[in-house]
Amino acid sequence: MQTAEPKTAFTSYEKAIIGMLAFIQFTVILDFMVLSPLGAQLLTELNISTAQFGWVVSAYAFSAGTSGLLTAGFADRYDRKKLLLFFYSGFVLGTLLCGIAPDYHFLLIARIVTGIFGGVIGSIGFAIVTDLFAFQVRGRVMGVIQSAFAGSQVLGIPVGLYLANNFGWHAPFLLIVGVSVVVGIAIALYMRPVTAHLNLKSDRNPFQHLWHTVTRTSYLRGFASTVLLATGGFMMMPFGSAFAIYNLGISQEQLPLIYMVTGVSAIIIGPLAGKLSDKIGKFPLFFYASIWGIIVTIVYCHLGITPLWEIMIINVLLFAGISARMVSSSALVSGVPDPQDRGAYMGINSSVQQISGGIASMIAGLIVVQAKGGKLEHYDTLGYIVAATTAITIVMMYSINQYVTRKQATEAAQKVPPVGV
């Protein structure tokens, strides 16, 4: 049941906001994702083990998760634009430290600093989306913003790999710093204050607000589903480049092409998935994408030496499922929190995602072993784990869908208008 017909077009300002948030997501996601294709290079140049590389990935996740929990209680007390700029500035500083890191331990510390600030940015962005856009059109908005994930593959990762191959592994991080500075200036100059949520007064102090959000039963199911949703990406992605090179027979020079082809397809699929989720429903799309993802994941993790064209096709199919799951689940979960709890909920949800993802990455580093010659062993085990957790999330997201549907119906009956501009 809907309060009104969803609009079919966005204003020029709304389009600008969507674009800015997508670019922010692009830089933050690229900062995380660039570690995966650099994995093979870092294992060699820093002379580290797969377990140590797993710690480099999980260090970001753990610090991001901790930061999100510490700031969640304050997230609904300030202009979201100011919060966004503060944490984005810290993210740029942390990435700069990665770009000048001389050794493993310095890089590890730099990733912690980057995570402290970068891990909160996504939750602030999603809170802004939830404040400014009605639930009926959030699939479209999320589809565009989540396409930043693909954009980082098409533009960022190939360029990053080219720079790393020619100028060293520090270069991609310095590239991210340059792009982020431009994006930050655009946000500061053009985004209006986002303060509608401040009109919803609360007598709770930040710690009470945090506790209320963490312990509310209807919110817990969302946090629980996020734990399992994070497992797939954090388990498989960190070792994706090493698996492609040492197990599938891809050269370091061919790797950017794979990411580019996969990313182009995902850029197209993301917005289409957003429109489809608004049309047929968030949960139905999530269900079909999850089943698809389970099948392709198991096939991919059992591949041996494979022709380049075949790897490209399988990667496109794999990321099609991932994109559709990300878009539909993000749009659906955005309907869970009440307006006055959105910042705290999104912050905690991001923290849960980062911490559980960090644990998954650390476990993956212990499961996967690099044999003599570089080949990764037990990568198929990760595939089975990802498939199992994906199956469980289908059941959990069904429960969330039921809750959000009832909530939307209640708000429609009470004629509660959405918070926005």
N, C-alpha and C positions, 0 to 999 in steps of 0.2 A: 504494500500500500504506500503511495507516494503523496507528499504534500502538494506537489506541483509537477507539471511536465518539465523534465530536464531541458535546459537550454541547449541549443545546437551550436552556438558560437560563443567564443570568449572575447572580452574586450581587449583592446590593444595593450592595456596595462597588465591584464591577467596573462596575456601571451608573453609579455616581457618578464613577468615573475616566473612563469613556468620555464622560460629559457634560462634565466639566471640560476634558478635552483638546479636545472639540468647541468649547467656548466660547473656548478659547485660539486655536484655529485660526480661529474666527470673527473675532476681533479682528485677528489678524495678516493674514489674507486680506483683510479689509475695508480695512485700512490700505493695502494694495497696490492693491486693485481700485477704491477710491474715486477714484484718480487718473484712471482711464479716463473715467468720466462727468463728471469735472471738467475734462477736456481742453479742450473747446471754450471754457469759461470762462477757464481759465488762459492759453490762447493769446491771448485778447483782453485780459484785465486785466493780465497781466504783459508783454504786448507781445512775445511770444517766437515763434520759428519752430517748425515741426514737428520739426526736428532738435534744437532746444534742449529741447523737451518730451520727445523721445526720451531725452535725457541725464538728465532728471529721473527718468524711469522706470528707466533702466539704472544710474544712480548707486546706487540701492538694491540692485540685483542684483549689481553688481560688489563693493560693500562686503560684502554678505551672503556672497558666494562666498569672498572673501578671509578673512573671519572664520571661516567654516566650516572652511576648510583649516587655519588656525592653531590652532583648538581641537580638531580631530578627534583628534589624538594623545592628548589628555587626557580625551576624552569617556567612556572606559571606566574611569576611575580614581576617579570620584566618584559620590556618590549622585545619581541622575538628577533627583530632586526639587529638590535644592539648585541644580544647574545650570539647571534650568528656571526657578526663581525669580530667579536672578541675571540671566539673559539677558532674561527678561520685564520686569524692572525697567528695564533699559537701553532696551528697546523702548518702554516708556511714556515715558521721558525724551525719546527721539528724536521720538516722535509729538507730544509737547508742543511741541517746537521747531518742528515743521511748523505747529502751530496758532498760532504767534505770528510766523511768518516774514513779514518786511515786503517782501521782494523776491525775485527769481529766484535770486540767488547764495546768500542765506540759506537758501532752500528747498532748494537743491541740497545744501548742507552738512548740513541737517537730515535729508535723505533718506539721506545717507551714514551718519550716526549711527544712524538707525533701522535701516538694513540691517545694520550691524555686529552688532547684538543680535538683531533680528527674524529674520534669515536663519538663525539656528541653532535657533530654537525648534521649528520643524517637525520637524527631524531628531531632536531630543531626544524630542519627543512620539511619533514613530514608533518610536524605540528602546524607549520605555516600553511601547508596544503590543506590540512583538515579544517583550519580556521577559515580559509578563504573560499573553499570550493565545496559545494553540496555533495553528499554521498553518491547521488545518482550519476555524477560526471567524474568522480574521482578515478575511475578506471582509466579514462582517457588521459587525465593529468599524470597519473602514476605511470602510464605506458610511455609517455614522452620523457618523464624524468628518469625512469628506469632504463631508457634507451641510452643513457649516459654510460651504462655498463658496457653496452655494445660499442659505443663511440670510443671508449677507452681502448678497445681492441683494434678498431679500424684505424684510428689516427694515433692514439697514444702509444700503444704497445709496439706496433711496427717501427714507429719513429724512435721509441725508447730503445728497442733492440738494435736499430741501426746505429744510434749514438753509442750504445754500450759496446757493440762490436768494433767500432772505429775509434772511440775516445775513452773507453773504460766504463765500468758499471756505475760510476758516480753520475755520469752525464744525464741519465733519465730523471733523476731526482732534481737536478738543477733546472731541467726543462719544466718540470711540474711547478717549481717555485716561480718561474717566470710567468707561466700561464695563470697561476693562482693570484699573483699580484694584480694582474689586469682584471680578473673576475671580481676580486675584493673591492677594487676601486669602483667598478660598475654598480655593485650592490650598495656601496656607501652613497653614491650619487643619485641613484634612480629609485631604489626601493623605499616605499613609504613605511612609516612605523606600523608595526603589527601589534596592536594593543587592545583589540576588541575583547580578548579574554580577561583583561584587567577589570572590566566592568562587572564580572561575576565575582563578587566579594567572597572571601573565605576567612573565617576566624581562626584557621589552623596556622600554626607556625610551620616553617619549612620541614622540620623533622616529623611533625604530625601529618603533614601533607604527604610526605614520602611514605610513612608507615601506612596511612590510609590507602594509598595507591597499591602498595606492595601486597597488602593483606586482603584486599577486596576480592571476593570469590569470583565474580564475573571477569575480573582482570587476570586472574591467575591462569585461566585456561588459555588466554592469549600468550602469556609469558611461556607457558609450557610448550605450546606449539612452536614458538620461536626457537626454543632449545633444539628441537629436532630439525627445523628448517635450516638452521645454520650448519648442521653436520655435513651435508653434501659438499658445499663449496669449500669449506675449510679443510675437509679431509682430502679431497681429490685435487683441488686447484694448486696448492703449493708445490706438488711434485709433478704437475702436468707437463712442464717442458722437459724435465728429466726423463719422464716416461716416454714422451714422443721421440726424444733423441736416442735413448739407449735401448728402448723396447720395440718401438715402432720403426726405427731405422731412418728417422728424419734428421737432416743436417741442421746445424745451427743457422745457416743461411736461409733455409726453407721455412724456419719457424715463423718469421714475421708474416709470410704469405698465408699460413694457416690461420693465424689470428685475424688477419685482415678479411679473409673470405668469411670466416665465422662471424666476425663483427658486423660486416655489411648486411648479412642475412638477419642478424639479431636487431639491427637498427630498424629494419623493415618490420620484423615480427613484433617488436615491443609495442609501438603505437597500435598495430592491428589487434594485438592481444588486449590492450586497454579498451578499445572500442567494443571488442567482442565480449569482454567481461561486463561492460555496462549493458550490453544487449541481451545476452543469454543468462547472465548472473555470474557473480564472482566465484562462488563455490563450484558450479558445474565446470567452468573453465579450469579451475585448480584441479579438479578430479581427473579430467581427461589428460591434462598436462603431466600430472603425477604418474599416471599409468604409462604414458609415453616415455617419461623420464626413466622409470624403473627398467623398462625393456632395453633402451639404448645404453644406459649406464652399464648394465651387465655385459652387453655385447662389447662395448668399448674396452672395458677393463680386462677382457680375455684376448685382446688382439695381440698378435705377434708382429713380425716384420710385414708391413702393409704398404701398398702403393700410396703415393701422395694424394691422388685424386680421391681414393676411397676414404682416407683419413679426413679429408676436407668435408666430404658428404656426411660422414658420421658425426663430425664435430658440429656441423650445421644442425643436424637433427637433435643432437644432445642439447645445444644451447637454445633451440626452439622451445623445448620443454622447460628448460630453466627459466627463460624469459617469461613464458606464460605463467609459470608458478610464482615468480617474483611479483609480477604485476597484479595478478588476481589476489594473492595473499596479502600484499600491502594494502590494496584497496579495501579488502574485506576487514582486515584488522583495524583499519582506521576508523571503522564504525563502532568499535568497542568502547572507547573512553567517553565520558561526559565532557562537555566543553571546558569546564573548569579544571579538568584533570589531564588534558591532552598533552601538555608539555611534560609533565611528570611521567605519564604513561609511556610516551614515546621515548623518553630518556631511559627509563627502566627497561623497556623492551629492547632498545639498542644495546644496553649494558648486558642483558641476558644473552643477546645474540653474539656479542663480542666475546664474553667469557666462555660461553658454551663452544663457540667456534675456536677459541684459543685452546680449550681442552681437547677438542676434536683434532686440531692441527698437531698438538703435542702427541696424542695417541697415534695419529697417522705416522709421525716421525719414528715412533717406536715399532710400529707394525712393518712399515716398509724398510727393507734392507738393501743397500747397494752392494751388489756382488762385484767380484773382480771383473774389470772390463766395463763397469758402469751400469750394467743392467739392474733394474729395480725388481726385487722379488716381493711377493705377497700383495701386489697392487690390486689383484683380483679380490682380495679380502676386503679392501676398502669399498669396492663396488657392491659387495653383498651387504655391508653395513649401511651404505647409503640407500640401497634399495629397501632394506628393512625399515629404516627410519622414515623414508618417504611414504611407505604404506601406512605407518602409524599416524603420520600427519594428516592423511586423508580423513581418518576417523575424527581426529581432534578438530580439524577445520570445519567438519560437518557440524560439530557442536557449536563452534563459534558462529557459523552461519545461522543456525537456529536462534541463537541469542540476539544477533544483530537484526534479524528479520523481525523478531518480537519487539525489539527496542524501536525500530523504525515505525512499526505499526502503532505503538503506544504514543510516540511523538506526533505522528500524523493525527491520531485521535484527539490529542491534547492541543493540536495546532501549535506546536513548539517550532518556531523558525530557526533555521540553522544560523550559527554565528559566522559572520563574514563581513565583507565590505559592501 
